[in-house]
Amino acid sequence: MAQEPKRRSLGKGLSSLLGDPLSKKNDTDSANEKPSNVLPVEFLHPGRYQPRQKFDKEQIRELAQSIKDKGILQPLLVRRHPDKEGGFEIIAGERRWQAAQEAQLHEVPVIIKDFTDKETLEVALVENLQREDLSVLEEAKGYNRLMEEFSHTQEELAKVVGKSRSHVANTLRLLGLPEPVRQMLDDGKLSAGHARALLGTESSLPLAEMVINQGLNVRQTEKLVQKSNAPKKPLRAKPVKDPDTVVLENDITNLLGLKTEIDFKGNRGTLTVQYKTLEQLDDILERLSRGGSMTGS
């Protein structure tokens, strides 16, 4: 394998890496200037390192209409396909390629680069991030793939994509959410802010469902997580009553015909008589008012 070129930061833009004079011109100049390469659309193939997993069909149709009116203003970035002889792998611009076919173009402008697999994934990831075309989960999976397949550290990733290390770390953490919660995030039911808040609890799934059902905002979600994580007050064990107290409770209960409880606290205590109707309360009060009559009927 050929020696890889010295690492270059892509976060400030692709023009420094591509050395592409077209990137320094505005769209009007680019449209009027013939690109260095034009390839038939059937020669191009989707990139295996494409971090974007979903393409909105309506947006493809809108882009196709724009291409019919103005043409493709920015060439696709490709490399020679490692497995298909005579073919080219798309590094950046797959949506333009799909829209070109929708617009029934037979050829598209391209820039051909000799990129390694690692550079291909780096450029594809950065290009999508700059266009804000990636969902937060697609971004996280792209970072994770660079780390797993090409041994990037979080610090190296941050330099490559022009983000802070904490941003990279927090984005990667989203992959630790349960699959149902990640699906809610991918479906747009949860925002990235909601998902980051739910990282702080082991009860992320039931809380996520509560967030969606109640329409909670991010701040409310954070408070919900804090409340869920708050230490629960231990339940006090009910003290065991001595046998004499139990006997006395039973005697009074039998005398009044109402459930009675006695709680001792040192030399003090409480006597609780439970009644269910006002007639029972009147009967107790009448007995008490007679004084002494409770010793017998």
Secondary structure, 3 states (H helix, E strand, C coil): CCCCCCCCCCCCCCHHHHCCHHHHCCHHHHHHCCCCEEEEHHHEECCCCCCCCCCCHHHHHHHHHHHHHHCCCCCEEEEECCCCCCCEEEEECHHHHHHHHHCCCCEEEEEECCCCHHHHHHHHHHHHHHHCCCCHHHHHHHHHHHHHHHCCCHHHHHHHHCCCHHHHHHHHHHHHCCHHHHHHHHCCCCCHHHHHHHCCCCCHHHHHHHHHHHCCCHHHHHHHHHHHHCCCCCCCCCCCCCHHHHHHHHHHHHHHCCCEEEEEECCEEEEEECCCCHHHHHHHHHHHHHCCHHHCC
